[in-house]
Amino acid sequence: MQTVFITGGTGYIGTRLIKALQQEGQYHIRTLVRKGSENKLPAGVEVIYGDALDASTYEQLIAPATTFVHLVGVAHPSPSKKEQFKTIDLISIRAAAKAAVTAGIQHFVYLSVAMHPTRIMKDFQAVRAAGEAILLQQNFAASFIRPWYVLGPGHWWPLLLKPVYWVMKLFPSSRTTAQNLDTVTIGQMIRTLVYCIQHPPALNDTYEVQDMKKDKGTLPGTW
């Protein structure tokens, strides 16, 4: 079985990704957690205790994983969390890249963000762009997943924006913005991550919002 190492596995996307990979039946999953948070993980996962901000606490515990999925980030990103983006998102991806190199990772999957310029979330986008740049400097293949809003349980408010996106898509001047900053469902997000893990690139690859909306088959069960 292929071993996949996941950071951020106790989160909204992480727990669902783990369940989806378990349903595929071909993955052994090792997940980095802080002590006390392991009860948030689905059953059957190998727990690795460590600090996502400090590579030395877990870099020797990644192997035999060949794929590293980094989902760590500030919950519910907003313009008011500028400093947290720097102290959590940026530091954690630096630590993850260092740990992945030490562990000999072959494929790194990074949950980034849509890079179409915005004013309201420019600090968040800048940090995630810096994370991508860090990974591009390493000696492994990298896949960048770039959602904007992910719809799902407890995350339905972006539905209010759908009429705005629909109108924007009618005009050539705003169509690209609407496509790049459109919503995706949690199902589309998980299917994209699983597809990405199953199809590592020869070098690097990027999945934009429109790529996530494409049919990638139906995964069994729900998450």
PyMOL commands that set and color helices and strands:
alter all, ss='L'
color gray80, all
select helices_A, chain A and resi 12-24+38-40+55-57+59-61+79-103+122-136+157-168+172-180+186-198+209-212
alter helices_A, ss='H'
color red, helices_A
select strands_A, chain A and resi 2-7+27-33+46-49+67-70+107-111+141-145+149-151+183-185+204-207
alter strands_A, ss='S'
color yellow, strands_A
deselect
rebuild
show_as cartoon
